[in-house]
Amino acid sequence: MNTFTPMTSVERLTGFQRSDLSDLCDATEAAIGAGGGFGWVTVPSRDMLENYWKGVLMVPERQLFVGRLDGVIAASAQLVRPARNNEAQAFTAQLQTSFVAPWARGHGLAKAVTLAVEEAARLSGAGLLNLDIRETLTPAIALYEALGYTRWAEHPFYALIDGRPIRGLYYYKVLDAGLETLVTATTSDHSRPMERLS
Ligand SMILES: CC(C)(COP(=O)(O)OP(=O)(O)OC[C@H]1O[C@@H](n2cnc3c(N)ncnc32)[C@H](O)[C@@H]1OP(=O)(O)O)[C@@H](O)C(=O)NCCC(=O)NCCS
């Protein structure tokens, strides 16, 4: 019997070392091919993919996280903070572009990467994390719901794949308990508008 357990790790990537960029592109291509390529429907050219990932590292509002299986990048997700002008939503962040290469699934990478993004969001001052997802990505939806994400909306024309509209699901997770208290207080306040006016 084979009892070999691969080693997993998650980290924030701020630069590409050794074969990182090539491994990240390989993993992306595999995920796109399996139908979970965070928006890519067809596999782009290698040049385009490399430029995409290099570009991600240059955007100040983005943090790139990768999951490794035995040292090889096999999963990824991004933490995206609002642009500086968006003071009204400065307390929020988005979890985007999450995927795990098919060959690396079932080793806890998706969960570990998601938790790393949540922790980074907290550290960067975000009290709330938003994400949206195609309703066809059932395992990922189950993961997010198990991690405490609340579904608050559905979009009937979220994506169009092979001419077929796909519904999208919108989720949030409150990271700062103080924020939840504030929302509860504000909501109950709004439910009594006449009392406040009188
Ligand atoms: C869904 C996906 C992210 C799971 O990746 P993974 O690394 O295999 O997941 P993990 O090993 O971290 O498992 C996390 C949990 O999900 C469960 N899970 C993972 N894949 C599952 C599947 N296909 N069916 C049922 N449950 C599944 C695991 O049992 C685990 O549950 P536990 O915490 O109770 O043990 C991966 O299959 C994927 O990348 N899918 C396509 C792209 C996608 O959906 N991206 C996300 C949104 S864009």
Ligand as a Chemical Component Dictionary entry (heavy atoms), coordinates in Angstrom:
data_LIG
# 
_chem_comp.id                   LIG 
_chem_comp.type                 NON-POLYMER 
_chem_comp.pdbx_formal_charge   0 
_chem_comp.three_letter_code    LIG 
# 
loop_
_chem_comp_atom.comp_id 
_chem_comp_atom.atom_id 
_chem_comp_atom.alt_atom_id 
_chem_comp_atom.type_symbol 
_chem_comp_atom.charge 
_chem_comp_atom.model_Cartn_x 
_chem_comp_atom.model_Cartn_y 
_chem_comp_atom.model_Cartn_z 
_chem_comp_atom.pdbx_ordinal 
LIG C1  C1  C 0 -13.433 23.118 -5.379 1  
LIG C2  C2  C 0 -11.960 23.106 -5.261 2  
LIG C3  C3  C 0 -11.525 24.535 -5.003 3  
LIG C4  C4  C 0 -11.556 22.163 -4.105 4  
LIG O1  O1  O 0 -10.146 22.114 -3.998 5  
LIG P1  P1  P 0 -9.405  21.089 -3.006 6  
LIG O2  O2  O 0 -8.037  21.599 -2.771 7  
LIG O3  O3  O 0 -9.551  19.716 -3.526 8  
LIG O4  O4  O 0 -10.281 21.226 -1.683 9  
LIG P2  P2  P 0 -9.773  20.861 -0.237 10 
LIG O5  O5  O 0 -8.947  19.609 -0.278 11 
LIG O6  O6  O 0 -9.193  22.045 0.437  12 
LIG O7  O7  O 0 -11.132 20.478 0.460  13 
LIG C5  C5  C 0 -11.882 21.434 1.169  14 
LIG C6  C6  C 0 -13.206 20.802 1.536  15 
LIG O8  O8  O 0 -13.992 20.641 0.372  16 
LIG C7  C7  C 0 -14.366 19.273 0.218  17 
LIG N1  N1  N 0 -14.310 18.957 -1.215 18 
LIG C8  C8  C 0 -13.312 19.239 -2.063 19 
LIG N2  N2  N 0 -13.603 18.800 -3.290 20 
LIG C9  C9  C 0 -14.824 18.231 -3.210 21 
LIG C10 C10 C 0 -15.662 17.580 -4.147 22 
LIG N3  N3  N 0 -15.329 17.455 -5.434 23 
LIG N4  N4  N 0 -16.850 17.135 -3.716 24 
LIG C11 C11 C 0 -17.216 17.250 -2.420 25 
LIG N5  N5  N 0 -16.457 17.866 -1.485 26 
LIG C12 C12 C 0 -15.277 18.326 -1.888 27 
LIG C13 C13 C 0 -13.354 18.484 1.001  28 
LIG O9  O9  O 0 -13.869 17.264 1.479  29 
LIG C14 C14 C 0 -13.043 19.412 2.150  30 
LIG O10 O10 O 0 -13.990 19.291 3.175  31 
LIG P3  P3  P 0 -13.523 19.190 4.724  32 
LIG O11 O11 O 0 -12.880 20.513 5.042  33 
LIG O12 O12 O 0 -14.800 18.969 5.444  34 
LIG O13 O13 O 0 -12.556 18.053 4.759  35 
LIG C15 C15 C 0 -11.313 22.607 -6.530 36 
LIG O14 O14 O 0 -11.964 21.415 -6.871 37 
LIG C16 C16 C 0 -11.392 23.554 -7.704 38 
LIG O15 O15 O 0 -10.440 24.276 -7.912 39 
LIG N6  N6  N 0 -12.483 23.519 -8.493 40 
LIG C17 C17 C 0 -12.657 24.262 -9.733 41 
LIG C18 C18 C 0 -12.476 25.744 -9.646 42 
LIG C19 C19 C 0 -13.308 26.372 -8.603 43 
LIG O16 O16 O 0 -14.367 25.885 -8.263 44 
LIG N7  N7  N 0 -12.807 27.483 -8.091 45 
LIG C20 C20 C 0 -13.424 28.207 -7.047 46 
LIG C21 C21 C 0 -14.204 29.394 -7.444 47 
LIG S1  S1  S 0 -13.690 30.266 -8.834 48 
# 
loop_
_chem_comp_bond.comp_id 
_chem_comp_bond.atom_id_1 
_chem_comp_bond.atom_id_2 
_chem_comp_bond.value_order 
_chem_comp_bond.pdbx_ordinal 
LIG C1  C2  SING 1  
LIG C2  C3  SING 2  
LIG C2  C4  SING 3  
LIG C2  C15 SING 4  
LIG C4  O1  SING 5  
LIG O1  P1  SING 6  
LIG P1  O2  DOUB 7  
LIG P1  O3  SING 8  
LIG P1  O4  SING 9  
LIG O4  P2  SING 10 
LIG P2  O5  DOUB 11 
LIG P2  O6  SING 12 
LIG P2  O7  SING 13 
LIG O7  C5  SING 14 
LIG C5  C6  SING 15 
LIG C6  O8  SING 16 
LIG C6  C14 SING 17 
LIG O8  C7  SING 18 
LIG C7  N1  SING 19 
LIG C7  C13 SING 20 
LIG N1  C8  SING 21 
LIG N1  C12 SING 22 
LIG C8  N2  DOUB 23 
LIG N2  C9  SING 24 
LIG C9  C10 SING 25 
LIG C9  C12 DOUB 26 
LIG C10 N3  SING 27 
LIG C10 N4  DOUB 28 
LIG N4  C11 SING 29 
LIG C11 N5  DOUB 30 
LIG N5  C12 SING 31 
LIG C13 O9  SING 32 
LIG C13 C14 SING 33 
LIG C14 O10 SING 34 
LIG O10 P3  SING 35 
LIG P3  O11 DOUB 36 
LIG P3  O12 SING 37 
LIG P3  O13 SING 38 
LIG C15 O14 SING 39 
LIG C15 C16 SING 40 
LIG C16 O15 DOUB 41 
LIG C16 N6  SING 42 
LIG N6  C17 SING 43 
LIG C17 C18 SING 44 
LIG C18 C19 SING 45 
LIG C19 O16 DOUB 46 
LIG C19 N7  SING 47 
LIG N7  C20 SING 48 
LIG C20 C21 SING 49 
LIG C21 S1  SING 50 
# 
